[in-house]
Amino acid sequence: MAHKTYWYQKVWPWLGPLLIMFVVGGHVALWLSDTPRDVALRLTLINAAGWAVILLPAYGVSRWLKAREAAPTTKRRD
């Protein structure tokens, strides 16, 4: 019996680049609009801080998990 492929398995590789494209496109549109420069800068910095709060812990956890999986397993003696 063949393994069933779900829709999200086909879409998953495209989500990261698509999200980056929308975020960068939104910032380009913001900076090219008639929004005052100080407001555009403030919004860009708020957005960057928000992404940092989300992505930095996720990156740290992935590094921790990779190191934990690569570490040799030792049996504990009681």
Backbone as XML, in Angstrom:
<?xml version="1.0"?>
<chain id="A" units="angstrom">
  <residue number="1" name="MET">
    <atom name="N" x="0.840" y="-1.179" z="0.000"/>
    <atom name="CA" x="0.000" y="0.000" z="0.000"/>
    <atom name="C" x="0.888" y="1.247" z="0.000"/>
  </residue>
  <residue number="2" name="ALA">
    <atom name="N" x="0.599" y="2.160" z="-0.869"/>
    <atom name="CA" x="1.395" y="3.376" z="-1.009"/>
    <atom name="C" x="1.098" y="4.339" z="0.137"/>
  </residue>
  <residue number="3" name="HIS">
    <atom name="N" x="2.126" y="5.083" z="0.492"/>
    <atom name="CA" x="1.983" y="6.085" z="1.547"/>
    <atom name="C" x="1.199" y="7.273" z="1.001"/>
  </residue>
  <residue number="4" name="LYS">
    <atom name="N" x="0.202" y="7.706" z="1.738"/>
    <atom name="CA" x="-0.620" y="8.834" z="1.308"/>
    <atom name="C" x="0.116" y="10.144" z="1.567"/>
  </residue>
  <residue number="5" name="THR">
    <atom name="N" x="0.104" y="11.018" z="0.590"/>
    <atom name="CA" x="0.720" y="12.332" z="0.726"/>
    <atom name="C" x="-0.376" y="13.347" z="1.021"/>
  </residue>
  <residue number="6" name="TYR">
    <atom name="N" x="-0.214" y="14.059" z="2.113"/>
    <atom name="CA" x="-1.180" y="15.062" z="2.511"/>
    <atom name="C" x="-0.819" y="16.399" z="1.885"/>
  </residue>
  <residue number="7" name="TRP">
    <atom name="N" x="-1.785" y="17.297" z="1.803"/>
    <atom name="CA" x="-1.585" y="18.594" z="1.145"/>
    <atom name="C" x="-0.506" y="19.415" z="1.817"/>
  </residue>
  <residue number="8" name="TYR">
    <atom name="N" x="-0.428" y="19.349" z="3.147"/>
    <atom name="CA" x="0.558" y="20.184" z="3.851"/>
    <atom name="C" x="1.978" y="19.672" z="3.633"/>
  </residue>
  <residue number="9" name="GLN">
    <atom name="N" x="2.145" y="18.409" z="3.270"/>
    <atom name="CA" x="3.482" y="17.906" z="2.965"/>
    <atom name="C" x="4.001" y="18.484" z="1.654"/>
  </residue>
  <residue number="10" name="LYS">
    <atom name="N" x="3.098" y="18.805" z="0.754"/>
    <atom name="CA" x="3.493" y="19.432" z="-0.509"/>
    <atom name="C" x="3.736" y="20.929" z="-0.339"/>
  </residue>
  <residue number="11" name="VAL">
    <atom name="N" x="2.985" y="21.560" z="0.562"/>
    <atom name="CA" x="3.053" y="23.017" z="0.735"/>
    <atom name="C" x="4.178" y="23.419" z="1.680"/>
  </residue>
  <residue number="12" name="TRP">
    <atom name="N" x="4.542" y="22.561" z="2.624"/>
    <atom name="CA" x="5.488" y="22.911" z="3.685"/>
    <atom name="C" x="6.796" y="23.526" z="3.194"/>
  </residue>
  <residue number="13" name="PRO">
    <atom name="N" x="7.469" y="22.975" z="2.171"/>
    <atom name="CA" x="8.741" y="23.585" z="1.736"/>
    <atom name="C" x="8.595" y="25.002" z="1.199"/>
  </residue>
  <residue number="14" name="TRP">
    <atom name="N" x="7.400" y="25.391" z="0.786"/>
    <atom name="CA" x="7.183" y="26.712" z="0.216"/>
    <atom name="C" x="6.789" y="27.756" z="1.258"/>
  </residue>
  <residue number="15" name="LEU">
    <atom name="N" x="6.436" y="27.338" z="2.461"/>
    <atom name="CA" x="5.932" y="28.290" z="3.450"/>
    <atom name="C" x="6.992" y="29.285" z="3.915"/>
  </residue>
  <residue number="16" name="GLY">
    <atom name="N" x="8.188" y="28.836" z="4.178"/>
    <atom name="CA" x="9.256" y="29.734" z="4.637"/>
    <atom name="C" x="9.582" y="30.815" z="3.612"/>
  </residue>
  <residue number="17" name="PRO">
    <atom name="N" x="9.943" y="30.414" z="2.390"/>
    <atom name="CA" x="10.233" y="31.445" z="1.375"/>
    <atom name="C" x="9.045" y="32.347" z="1.075"/>
  </residue>
  <residue number="18" name="LEU">
    <atom name="N" x="7.837" y="31.801" z="1.097"/>
    <atom name="CA" x="6.648" y="32.608" z="0.848"/>
    <atom name="C" x="6.431" y="33.633" z="1.959"/>
  </residue>
  <residue number="19" name="LEU">
    <atom name="N" x="6.624" y="33.216" z="3.195"/>
    <atom name="CA" x="6.486" y="34.130" z="4.324"/>
    <atom name="C" x="7.535" y="35.244" z="4.256"/>
  </residue>
  <residue number="20" name="ILE">
    <atom name="N" x="8.766" y="34.884" z="3.950"/>
    <atom name="CA" x="9.834" y="35.888" z="3.828"/>
    <atom name="C" x="9.503" y="36.871" z="2.703"/>
  </residue>
  <residue number="21" name="MET">
    <atom name="N" x="8.993" y="36.357" z="1.593"/>
    <atom name="CA" x="8.649" y="37.222" z="0.469"/>
    <atom name="C" x="7.560" y="38.227" z="0.858"/>
  </residue>
  <residue number="22" name="PHE">
    <atom name="N" x="6.545" y="37.769" z="1.585"/>
    <atom name="CA" x="5.477" y="38.676" z="2.008"/>
    <atom name="C" x="5.969" y="39.714" z="3.015"/>
  </residue>
  <residue number="23" name="VAL">
    <atom name="N" x="6.808" y="39.309" z="3.957"/>
    <atom name="CA" x="7.315" y="40.249" z="4.953"/>
    <atom name="C" x="8.200" y="41.308" z="4.286"/>
  </residue>
  <residue number="24" name="VAL">
    <atom name="N" x="9.111" y="40.870" z="3.440"/>
    <atom name="CA" x="9.989" y="41.826" z="2.749"/>
    <atom name="C" x="9.167" y="42.719" z="1.822"/>
  </residue>
  <residue number="25" name="GLY">
    <atom name="N" x="8.223" y="42.126" z="1.108"/>
    <atom name="CA" x="7.363" y="42.926" z="0.229"/>
    <atom name="C" x="6.547" y="43.951" z="0.990"/>
  </residue>
  <residue number="26" name="GLY">
    <atom name="N" x="6.067" y="43.578" z="2.159"/>
    <atom name="CA" x="5.321" y="44.523" z="2.984"/>
    <atom name="C" x="6.178" y="45.673" z="3.460"/>
  </residue>
  <residue number="27" name="HIS">
    <atom name="N" x="7.423" y="45.374" z="3.816"/>
    <atom name="CA" x="8.316" y="46.446" z="4.261"/>
    <atom name="C" x="8.716" y="47.358" z="3.101"/>
  </residue>
  <residue number="28" name="VAL">
    <atom name="N" x="8.933" y="46.784" z="1.939"/>
    <atom name="CA" x="9.247" y="47.612" z="0.762"/>
    <atom name="C" x="8.063" y="48.531" z="0.458"/>
  </residue>
  <residue number="29" name="ALA">
    <atom name="N" x="6.858" y="47.978" z="0.505"/>
    <atom name="CA" x="5.667" y="48.806" z="0.256"/>
    <atom name="C" x="5.524" y="49.886" z="1.319"/>
  </residue>
  <residue number="30" name="LEU">
    <atom name="N" x="5.836" y="49.550" z="2.559"/>
    <atom name="CA" x="5.757" y="50.545" z="3.636"/>
    <atom name="C" x="6.744" y="51.680" z="3.397"/>
  </residue>
  <residue number="31" name="TRP">
    <atom name="N" x="7.988" y="51.345" z="3.042"/>
    <atom name="CA" x="9.003" y="52.371" z="2.859"/>
    <atom name="C" x="8.793" y="53.185" z="1.585"/>
  </residue>
  <residue number="32" name="LEU">
    <atom name="N" x="8.125" y="52.598" z="0.581"/>
    <atom name="CA" x="7.878" y="53.336" z="-0.653"/>
    <atom name="C" x="6.589" y="54.151" z="-0.601"/>
  </residue>
  <residue number="33" name="SER">
    <atom name="N" x="5.768" y="53.918" z="0.414"/>
    <atom name="CA" x="4.518" y="54.671" z="0.535"/>
    <atom name="C" x="4.804" y="56.064" z="1.088"/>
  </residue>
  <residue number="34" name="ASP">
    <atom name="N" x="3.757" y="56.839" z="1.250"/>
    <atom name="CA" x="3.932" y="58.205" z="1.758"/>
    <atom name="C" x="3.880" y="58.261" z="3.290"/>
  </residue>
  <residue number="35" name="THR">
    <atom name="N" x="4.124" y="57.129" z="3.932"/>
    <atom name="CA" x="4.200" y="57.090" z="5.393"/>
    <atom name="C" x="5.433" y="57.874" z="5.851"/>
  </residue>
  <residue number="36" name="PRO">
    <atom name="N" x="5.307" y="58.681" z="6.894"/>
    <atom name="CA" x="6.481" y="59.398" z="7.392"/>
    <atom name="C" x="7.612" y="58.430" z="7.770"/>
  </residue>
  <residue number="37" name="ARG">
    <atom name="N" x="8.838" y="58.851" z="7.537"/>
    <atom name="CA" x="9.996" y="57.978" z="7.742"/>
    <atom name="C" x="10.133" y="57.517" z="9.188"/>
  </residue>
  <residue number="38" name="ASP">
    <atom name="N" x="9.826" y="58.367" z="10.141"/>
    <atom name="CA" x="9.966" y="57.950" z="11.537"/>
    <atom name="C" x="8.941" y="56.868" z="11.893"/>
  </residue>
  <residue number="39" name="VAL">
    <atom name="N" x="7.745" y="56.946" z="11.329"/>
    <atom name="CA" x="6.722" y="55.921" z="11.571"/>
    <atom name="C" x="7.127" y="54.611" z="10.887"/>
  </residue>
  <residue number="40" name="ALA">
    <atom name="N" x="7.637" y="54.706" z="9.650"/>
    <atom name="CA" x="8.075" y="53.509" z="8.934"/>
    <atom name="C" x="9.221" y="52.826" z="9.678"/>
  </residue>
  <residue number="41" name="LEU">
    <atom name="N" x="10.150" y="53.613" z="10.181"/>
    <atom name="CA" x="11.267" y="53.045" z="10.933"/>
    <atom name="C" x="10.773" y="52.381" z="12.216"/>
  </residue>
  <residue number="42" name="ARG">
    <atom name="N" x="9.867" y="53.035" z="12.925"/>
    <atom name="CA" x="9.323" y="52.477" z="14.165"/>
    <atom name="C" x="8.598" y="51.154" z="13.896"/>
  </residue>
  <residue number="43" name="LEU">
    <atom name="N" x="7.782" y="51.108" z="12.851"/>
    <atom name="CA" x="7.057" y="49.889" z="12.513"/>
    <atom name="C" x="8.007" y="48.765" z="12.084"/>
  </residue>
  <residue number="44" name="THR">
    <atom name="N" x="9.051" y="49.125" z="11.349"/>
    <atom name="CA" x="10.034" y="48.126" z="10.937"/>
    <atom name="C" x="10.766" y="47.556" z="12.142"/>
  </residue>
  <residue number="45" name="LEU">
    <atom name="N" x="11.139" y="48.390" z="13.089"/>
    <atom name="CA" x="11.841" y="47.916" z="14.283"/>
    <atom name="C" x="10.933" y="47.075" z="15.178"/>
  </residue>
  <residue number="46" name="ILE">
    <atom name="N" x="9.673" y="47.441" z="15.282"/>
    <atom name="CA" x="8.721" y="46.638" z="16.057"/>
    <atom name="C" x="8.560" y="45.262" z="15.415"/>
  </residue>
  <residue number="47" name="ASN">
    <atom name="N" x="8.458" y="45.239" z="14.096"/>
    <atom name="CA" x="8.321" y="43.973" z="13.394"/>
    <atom name="C" x="9.569" y="43.108" z="13.559"/>
  </residue>
  <residue number="48" name="ALA">
    <atom name="N" x="10.738" y="43.711" z="13.454"/>
    <atom name="CA" x="11.981" y="42.957" z="13.622"/>
    <atom name="C" x="12.104" y="42.394" z="15.033"/>
  </residue>
  <residue number="49" name="ALA">
    <atom name="N" x="11.709" y="43.184" z="16.024"/>
    <atom name="CA" x="11.755" y="42.700" z="17.407"/>
    <atom name="C" x="10.777" y="41.550" z="17.617"/>
  </residue>
  <residue number="50" name="GLY">
    <atom name="N" x="9.603" y="41.655" z="17.021"/>
    <atom name="CA" x="8.623" y="40.580" z="17.131"/>
    <atom name="C" x="9.122" y="39.278" z="16.522"/>
  </residue>
  <residue number="51" name="TRP">
    <atom name="N" x="9.728" y="39.370" z="15.343"/>
    <atom name="CA" x="10.285" y="38.162" z="14.731"/>
    <atom name="C" x="11.439" y="37.607" z="15.552"/>
  </residue>
  <residue number="52" name="ALA">
    <atom name="N" x="12.248" y="38.474" z="16.140"/>
    <atom name="CA" x="13.362" y="38.001" z="16.964"/>
    <atom name="C" x="12.855" y="37.259" z="18.195"/>
  </residue>
  <residue number="53" name="VAL">
    <atom name="N" x="11.797" y="37.772" z="18.807"/>
    <atom name="CA" x="11.228" y="37.120" z="19.989"/>
    <atom name="C" x="10.703" y="35.730" z="19.635"/>
  </residue>
  <residue number="54" name="ILE">
    <atom name="N" x="10.214" y="35.559" z="18.426"/>
    <atom name="CA" x="9.683" y="34.262" z="18.003"/>
    <atom name="C" x="10.796" y="33.332" z="17.525"/>
  </residue>
  <residue number="55" name="LEU">
    <atom name="N" x="11.680" y="33.829" z="16.676"/>
    <atom name="CA" x="12.632" y="32.954" z="16.003"/>
    <atom name="C" x="13.860" y="32.593" z="16.834"/>
  </residue>
  <residue number="56" name="LEU">
    <atom name="N" x="14.354" y="33.508" z="17.652"/>
    <atom name="CA" x="15.558" y="33.195" z="18.432"/>
    <atom name="C" x="15.344" y="32.053" z="19.426"/>
  </residue>
  <residue number="57" name="PRO">
    <atom name="N" x="14.269" y="32.028" z="20.207"/>
    <atom name="CA" x="14.057" y="30.860" z="21.075"/>
    <atom name="C" x="13.836" y="29.564" z="20.283"/>
  </residue>
  <residue number="58" name="ALA">
    <atom name="N" x="13.144" y="29.652" z="19.150"/>
    <atom name="CA" x="12.935" y="28.455" z="18.329"/>
    <atom name="C" x="14.264" y="27.925" z="17.808"/>
  </residue>
  <residue number="59" name="TYR">
    <atom name="N" x="15.147" y="28.815" z="17.400"/>
    <atom name="CA" x="16.476" y="28.412" z="16.941"/>
    <atom name="C" x="17.280" y="27.798" z="18.089"/>
  </residue>
  <residue number="60" name="GLY">
    <atom name="N" x="17.204" y="28.407" z="19.261"/>
    <atom name="CA" x="17.917" y="27.869" z="20.416"/>
    <atom name="C" x="17.433" y="26.484" z="20.805"/>
  </residue>
  <residue number="61" name="VAL">
    <atom name="N" x="16.132" y="26.274" z="20.771"/>
    <atom name="CA" x="15.590" y="24.960" z="21.108"/>
    <atom name="C" x="16.005" y="23.927" z="20.072"/>
  </residue>
  <residue number="62" name="SER">
    <atom name="N" x="16.007" y="24.291" z="18.802"/>
    <atom name="CA" x="16.428" y="23.330" z="17.777"/>
    <atom name="C" x="17.896" y="22.959" z="17.933"/>
  </residue>
  <residue number="63" name="ARG">
    <atom name="N" x="18.741" y="23.939" z="18.284"/>
    <atom name="CA" x="20.163" y="23.639" z="18.525"/>
    <atom name="C" x="20.336" y="22.750" z="19.745"/>
  </residue>
  <residue number="64" name="TRP">
    <atom name="N" x="19.585" y="23.034" z="20.801"/>
    <atom name="CA" x="19.653" y="22.223" z="22.016"/>
    <atom name="C" x="19.223" y="20.789" z="21.726"/>
  </residue>
  <residue number="65" name="LEU">
    <atom name="N" x="18.139" y="20.624" z="20.965"/>
    <atom name="CA" x="17.638" y="19.299" z="20.652"/>
    <atom name="C" x="18.627" y="18.525" z="19.789"/>
  </residue>
  <residue number="66" name="LYS">
    <atom name="N" x="19.230" y="19.199" z="18.825"/>
    <atom name="CA" x="20.217" y="18.544" z="17.974"/>
    <atom name="C" x="21.420" y="18.096" z="18.794"/>
  </residue>
  <residue number="67" name="ALA">
    <atom name="N" x="21.868" y="18.933" z="19.720"/>
    <atom name="CA" x="23.001" y="18.560" z="20.578"/>
    <atom name="C" x="22.620" y="17.417" z="21.515"/>
  </residue>
  <residue number="68" name="ARG">
    <atom name="N" x="21.416" y="17.433" z="21.999"/>
    <atom name="CA" x="20.960" y="16.372" z="22.904"/>
    <atom name="C" x="20.843" y="15.034" z="22.178"/>
  </residue>
  <residue number="69" name="GLU">
    <atom name="N" x="20.377" y="15.062" z="20.936"/>
    <atom name="CA" x="20.262" y="13.829" z="20.167"/>
    <atom name="C" x="21.621" y="13.294" z="19.748"/>
  </residue>
  <residue number="70" name="ALA">
    <atom name="N" x="22.588" y="14.169" z="19.555"/>
    <atom name="CA" x="23.923" y="13.742" z="19.130"/>
    <atom name="C" x="24.783" y="13.271" z="20.300"/>
  </residue>
  <residue number="71" name="ALA">
    <atom name="N" x="24.418" y="13.644" z="21.514"/>
    <atom name="CA" x="25.213" y="13.268" z="22.682"/>
    <atom name="C" x="25.111" y="11.761" z="22.926"/>
  </residue>
  <residue number="72" name="PRO">
    <atom name="N" x="26.208" y="11.153" z="23.335"/>
    <atom name="CA" x="26.146" y="9.721" z="23.624"/>
    <atom name="C" x="25.249" y="9.452" z="24.837"/>
  </residue>
  <residue number="73" name="THR">
    <atom name="N" x="24.532" y="8.382" z="24.740"/>
    <atom name="CA" x="23.641" y="8.038" z="25.855"/>
    <atom name="C" x="24.418" y="7.238" z="26.892"/>
  </residue>
  <residue number="74" name="THR">
    <atom name="N" x="24.261" y="7.594" z="28.126"/>
    <atom name="CA" x="24.919" y="6.881" z="29.216"/>
    <atom name="C" x="23.866" y="6.422" z="30.185"/>
  </residue>
  <residue number="75" name="LYS">
    <atom name="N" x="24.090" y="5.247" z="30.720"/>
    <atom name="CA" x="23.169" y="4.729" z="31.716"/>
    <atom name="C" x="23.546" y="5.277" z="33.078"/>
  </residue>
  <residue number="76" name="ARG">
    <atom name="N" x="22.539" y="5.675" z="33.801"/>
    <atom name="CA" x="22.761" y="6.205" z="35.139"/>
    <atom name="C" x="22.848" y="5.076" z="36.143"/>
  </residue>
  <residue number="77" name="ARG">
    <atom name="N" x="23.867" y="5.100" z="36.967"/>
    <atom name="CA" x="23.961" y="4.100" z="38.023"/>
    <atom name="C" x="23.451" y="4.680" z="39.309"/>
  </residue>
  <residue number="78" name="ASP">
    <atom name="N" x="22.520" y="3.993" z="39.891"/>
    <atom name="CA" x="21.957" y="4.472" z="41.147"/>
    <atom name="C" x="22.704" y="3.912" z="42.337"/>
  </residue>
</chain>
